[in-house]
């Protein structure tokens, strides 16, 4: 029964304190190869900009390298922030990826800028806004259709390529849109856990069968960290806690090393705010984490869980992926 629910991985190519962007990208490639060997279904990276601690801004370029370095695992975007781009460019980029790596490329689409407002203005000089998202998605989907559907402006590569399009969201907006279009939906539960149930219900309630899906297909991204002991897992998670604390303080930087005691870093109020945002996280010994993930997926009727594993120690991060999948397969 467990095999019906897939496990996948989300990776933001984090830049660790004291390491370079080159090293961050190299480790992201190594992580993709590792999770492929462990049996994960897909490996996604996400578009962010002007963030010292995130190296996945040129998302399509990174996806191409990840696909080249792996052989079977699906690779894709979680996601491309479509209002930042001309749909034709995205169709050409992902059409090229799909031509080079058939049946392995996913195109997840979001409508947020993935950055601060000043950087968003630099990205969106053509004037596109979040409100344009439905029209941009429609235009992009047209470019992937056969030549007869759009004779004057064509995406080559892209035209006729079967690139699965996902809609991503952290609220009900994209959930409803995905349902009405009959597309797969991925929810960002790793930073918006309180909206999971409402968004999924909206997706299921509004879903209409399409040429893409005959029934809903949903995935939730969650924070998941496993170690040999519960105590060690929570120490490793302190890097995740510091990451969210830096966002609350508006002091974003590189990923920080784990600490034994977060009380030396945050105030009680800050702790409350961080833990509210991370309330949907799964942290502990691997067997316990795997069982909790499975129960979570079954209760919410989701098809797939995507793990965001934020650990400073690179070996411990890969070990966490391995432990969770081993425990998952043993259920």
PyMOL commands that set and color helices and strands:
alter all, ss='L'
color gray80, all
select helices_A, chain A and resi 2-4+21-38+59-69+82-84+87-100+117-123+130-143+147-149+172-181+193-206+230-236+238-248+262-264+268-277+286-300+314-330
alter helices_A, ss='H'
color red, helices_A
select strands_A, chain A and resi 6-10+42-45+74-81+105-110+164-169+184-187+218-227+282-285+304-308
alter strands_A, ss='S'
color yellow, strands_A
deselect
rebuild
show_as cartoon
